[in-house]
Amino acid sequence: MTREERLIRENIIAKCRWMNASGLNQGTSGNISARYKDVMLITPSATPYDAMKPEMIAAMPLEGAYGSWEGPLKPSTEWRFHLDIMRGRPDVGGVVHTHSTYATVLAIARKSIPACHYMMAAFGGTDIRCAGYARYGTAELSELALAALEGRNGCLLANHGMIAVGANLDKAMWLAVELETIARQYYLSLALGQPHILGDAEIAETAQGFSTYGLQEPKAKPAKPAKAATKARAAARSKPEKKRSGKR
C-alpha cells in the first residue's frame, strides 16, 4: 500500500466518523467511496466506524471483473451504485451515501427538491431529483440512482436516503452537508406554506459565480523568481578561476 493510498483510506474512515458525530448519518447505514488510480476504495459492510482501520477498506477495480474486490472484509452492500457512478462518471472521485434525517424524510415522501435556495446551483441544475424505489444493494437501485444523478452532483433515493458526489472525497462530503441543509430548509419552508422557488436564470447566474465560491481545489503556488543577486553569485561560482600572473 502506497502512502497516497493509505492517506485516502484514512480520510474515508475520518469522514465516516465525522458524518456520524455531526448527525449526518447514524450507525453503519451510510457508506463512502473514493477513487484511487484504477480502483475504487469503499467502506466494508456492517463495520463500526470506530473499529475501522485502513487495511479494512475494500478495493474494487474500476475496469475488469465487475464486482470483484480485495481486502479482509467484503465491500458495502451498496457497492453497485458506488462502482457504477465511478465507472460512468470520470469527473467523480468521491461518493457519499447517508441516511440523513431531512433528506430521508423528503425521500420517504418521494419529493424532489426544487430551487428553493441558490445553493442548488452547486448540484449542477435547478433541482435535486428523487430516484424511484428499489431494494438496497440491487442493480435496479443503481440504475435509478444513475438516472437521478444525470447532470447532477446529488440525489435522493426514495424511502432510503441520499447520495452526493464530487471531484474528490472532501468535495463530496461538502455537498452531502449542503444537500441535507437544503432538504431541511425546504421541509421547514413547506411547513410555513408555499415556498418561493428561484427561476432557471437565477440559478444559472449563481452557477457562474460558483467558479470562485465553495470548496475549491488548492492551486499550486508559482515558483518564486530568483533574485538578481542570487543569480549573479551562482553564475560567478560556475566560472572557472583565472590563474594569477606573477607580474604586477
N, C-alpha and C positions, 0 to 999 in steps of 0.2 A: 504494500500500500504506500503510495507516494505521500509526501507531506501535504500536497494540494488536495488529494482525495480525502485524507484524514480531516483536514480543516472543514471540508464540505460536510462530511459525516457529523462532525462535532456541531456544526451550525444547524444541521437538521434536528439534532437532539435538543440543542438550546432553544430552537424555535418551538418545538413540541412542548417543552416545559413552560416556555413563556406564554403560549396561547392558552394553556390550561390555567396558569396563575392569573392571567388577565381576565379570564372568564369567556374568552373567545371559543373555548371548547371544553368538553367535560370527559373525564376518563380517557379511554383509548379509542373513542369514537372517531376522532379525526385522523388524518394521515397526511404526510408530507413527502414530496419527492424533489430531487434536484438532478440536473444534467451534469455529467462529468465525462467529457470526451465522447466516447461511443457507447456509454452505458447510462442507465438511469439508477440513481441511488434512492431507495424508498424505505420508509419505516416498516419494520416487521409487524406481523399480525399479532394482535392481542398482547402486546408487551407494554407494561407500565413505563412511562417515560422516565421516571426517576431511576429505574433499574437499567435503562438502555445504555449501551456502550457502542462506540464507533464500529467495532467489529460485528455487531448485531445487525447493522443496516444491510438490507439485501441489495444486490446488484443485478440489474436486468439489462441484457443487451438491447440496444435500440435497433439493431439490424440482426438478421439471422433468425434463429429458432424463437418463434413468438411464445412468450410466457415462460421461457427458461430463466433460471435465476441461480445465483451463487450466494452462499452465506450459511451460517449456522441455523437461521430461522427463516421460515417462509415469508414472502412479502405480504403486505397488507392485502386484505380481501378485495380492496378497491384498486388493485394494481392495474386492471384493464384500462380504466379511463385515464389514469396517470400515464401509462405507456402509450396509449393511442393519441393523447394530446401531444406528448413529446415527439412521437413519430410524425404526426400530421402537421405540427407547427414548429418549424426550426427556430422561430423567434422566442419560444418559451424555454426558459432554463429552470423554472421552479413552479411547482404546483402545490397549493394549499387547499385541503378539504376539511371543513369543520361543520359541526352541528350547532353553530352559534344561535342563540335564542331567537332574535328578531328575524334573521334571515330564514330560519326554520319555520317560524310562525307564518310568515308570508308564503313559504313553500307549501305548508300544510293547507293554506287557503288557496294555493295554486295561483297566486297573484304575481305577475311580473312587476318590476319596479319602474315606473316612468321617470322622466327627467324632473323630479321634484327638487333637485339640488344641482348646482352647477358642477359638483364633483362627479356627476355622472359621466362627464367628458373623459375622465381618467379610464373609463372602461371601454372606450372606443366607439360609442354610439349614443343613442338617445334613450336607451332603456337597458335594464338587466333582465334578461328573459328567464322564465321558469320552465325548465325542461319537464317533459312528461314523466310519469312514474314507471319505474321498473325496479325489480328487486336488486338490492345492493350486490355488487360484485359481478353482475351479469354483462354479457356483451351488449344486450339491449340497452342497459343503462348507459354504457359507454357511448353508444350511437346517439342516444338522446342528448347526452351532455355535450358531445362534439357539435351537434346541430345548434344547441343553445349558445355555444361559445363562438359560433361563426362570426368573425369580425368583432369579437368582444374579449375582454380580459376577466370576465366573471359571469357566473350564472347561478340560479337557484336550482335545486333538484327537488321535484315535487315530493312532499311528505318525507323529506330526508335531511337536506342541509344546503350547503353552498360550496362552490369551487371558485378560487381566484388563481390566476396565472400571471407570471411576469417574466421579464428577461432573465432574472435571477431569483434566488430564494428570498432575498431581502425585499425585492420589489413585489413579489407575490404575497408576502405576508403583509406588507403595507397596504396592498389592495384588499386583502381579506378584512383588515380592520376597517377600511373605508366602506366596504360592502356592508358589513354589519352596522356601521354607523348610519349609512343611508337607509338601510332597512328599518332601523329604529326610528329615524326621523319620519320616514314615510308612514309607518304604523301609527305614530303619535299624531301626525297631521290628519290622518283619516279619522281619528277619534274626535277631532275638532270639527270636522265637516268635510267639505270638498277642497283638497289641496290645489293650489295653483301650479300648473305644470309649465316648465320652460319650453320654448319653441326650438325647432331644429337649428335655426340660425343662431340662437343664443348659446346653444351647446357647441356649435361649430366655432363660434367666436372664442369660447372658453378653451376649446381644444387647441386652438392656435397658440394661446398663451401658455399652455402646459409644457412647451418645449423648455421652459426655464422655471418650472414650478414642480413641487413634489419631490420625491426621492429620485435624484439624478445619479447617473453613472459618474464616478470620480474621473476627472480629467487629468491626464499626465501633465506634470509640470514641465514647461520648456527648460532646456538646459541653460544655465546662466553663461553668458558670454565671458570669456576670459578677459581680464583687464589687460590693457596695453602693456603695462609694466611687467606683468607676469609673462606675457608673450615674448617680450624683449629679452628677459632673463633666460627663458627657455631656449630662445634662438642663440643667445650668446654661449650657453653651455654646450650646445650641439656643434659649435665651430671648433675645429682643432686649433690648439695654441700655436702661435708662430714662435720659432726659435729666436732667442735674443742674440743679437750680434755683439761681438766683443768690442767693437768700435763705439766711441761716444760722440 
